[in-house]
Amino acid sequence: MDGERIDGVWSHVWQRLDADHPYCVDDLIVYADGTITWDTDTDLSGLRKLLESGRLSVTDPARPPRSEPPEWGSRLSRPLTTDGFLLEVADQIERLNGRPTSSHRCWEAVRRFQQDPSESHRSLLRAAYLAIPPHLRVYALGDMDQQDRPLRILLTDVGEAVDGGGPVVTAELHQTALDYFARSHRGIQQEQARRAVDYSDDPSGPGRATVVSQETVFPRGWPEEPATFMLRNGCPTPFAHEGESYASVLHAYWSLAAADPADRARIAAAESGRDAQELGGKVPHRPDWPAIRLAVMADLLRAKYTQHEAAAQVLLSTGDSRISYTGLWDSPFWRDTNDAHGRNWMGRLLELTRSELRLRPANSPSPARP
């Protein structure tokens, strides 16, 4: 919205329109700013009221409730409840904002207990474990085999059975659990050290928001002041490529696609980029065009932005943002779409061209406009 991207996640819920109708499935969307959208916008407190009123349900009310599995021997998670779902929603908001979730806080409590296995730290660990949504506790350690059993062992007093039906805890069993976490901690440190080397060229901080290059129509002619419209391939930016002059990237691309030299000349002379595209789409193409079109487009963009300093500065002003190139007439191969069909190759090539522009020597003269 207004150039700002607000991340979100969604989940199915069951809604009841009124007392005379059964429940039906609907989408609940949770955003990073705490907004929760269903039939209307609300927040975590409002979601609780909706769930407690019966207008929404986190499980199918028509199905019989799931029985509680035995704590120790079962590999199933705890049944999903309203309170557990609310805890999960709160965790999702924390995750979307890059803040620690209840599972992260539990791991931190484990590390404190490892450093000082006192009763006060065990109480803090117990509180951190119980803050995890009950239906997600078996996944807290990310261990498919042990699940959360090492945690439950640590939280059980010596001489008592884990969960009432599990093994009786001994000092040796406590130490086994501590050894498990020591191995896990060493493994995490080793993985972080490996990634620090393998991913050493990753950006150190968050990137800028995505720049969306929208298809825009200018009925009174293209504006004179440089702006992001200059990223469009149809923008009139005359340039030379391999000894030929073209009025825009669209003129050059569709002219070079044509198999017949006469068609090439006719497309290059088209009144506008859109006209060039329409002409180019109607004529036979070079047989090798699908195999070379990406390289050709990369060359054309390189020519445009190295021969037009104003266009280059607009492209450089996008920083490290991902560029989403949308449109009405370009194929999904080139543009971004709302479904999985858009490959956004134009956006990717613009980002590549931007990187090449940054590689120019600082004292290189500005290219002359043809």
C-alpha positions, 0 to 999 in steps of 0.5 A: 500500500502506497509503496510500502509492503506489509508482509502477512500470512494466512490460515483457514478458519471456520465462520458462521454467518448466522445461527441458521447456517452451518460453518464454512471455510474462510481465510484469516490473514495476519499482517506484520503491523498486527492487523488481522483481516477476516470479514473485517479488520481487527486485532488480536483482542478482537480475534479473541472475541470473535472466537469466543463468540462462536462466529469463528472457529479454529477447527471444523465444529462439525467434526467430533473433538480430537481426544488427547493423546498420551503425553509421553508415547504419542508422536502427535501434537496436542489438539488445536484450541482457541488459546493455542491458536491465539498464541500462534497468531501472536508468534506469527506477528513477531516472526513477520517483524523479525522478532523472537517467537516463543520457540526462540525465547525457549531456546534462549531459556535453555541456554541460560539453564545450561550456563546455570542449571539453578531452580530459578532458571528452570522456572524461567525455562518452564514458563518459556516452554509453556508460552509455546502454543501447545499444538506446536510444542512438539516442533519447538526443537526441530527434531523429528525423533526426540520432538520436545522430550528433552525439554519435558525431561528437564522440566520434571523433578528428579523422582517424578515420571515425565508427564505422569506416564513417562520414565522416572527422571533421575539425575543421569536422565537430566544430564542426558537431556543437558548433553542433548542440548550441548550437542545441539548448541555445538551443531548450531555454532558449527552451522553458523560458522559454515554459513558465515563463510559460504554466505559471506557475500550476502547483504548484511541488512534488510534490502529496500522495498520492491520497486514496481515498474507499472505500465503507464499511458501518457496520452499527452506525450512522455513527461520530460522530467526523469522518473521511474517511467524511464525504466519502461522499454517503450520510453523514447530513449534513442540509442545505437546498437551494433551500428543501428539507431533505435527509438526505444528498447521495444523498437530494437528488440522486435526489429532484431526478432524479425527474420526478414530484413524488410520487416526489421526496417519497418519495425525500427521505423514504427511511430511508437514502441507499442506499434513496434511491438504489434508489428513485431508480433505479426511477422516471422521471427528468427528461428534461434530467437527463443535461445538468444532473446535474453542475451539480446535484451541484456545488450539492449538495456546495457546500450540504453542505460550507458548512453542515457545518463538520466535513465541510468540515474533513475535506475541507480536510484532504485538502490538494491530493491528488487524490481517488479516489471509489470505490464499489460502487453508483455508476455509473462516471460518478461513481466511480473504477475500475480500468479506463478506464470510471471517470470519477471525477466525484465525486472531481473535484467534491469537489476543486472544492468543496475549492478553493471552501472555501479561497476563503472569507474567513478571518474568515467565521463557521462555518456552523450545522449545520441 
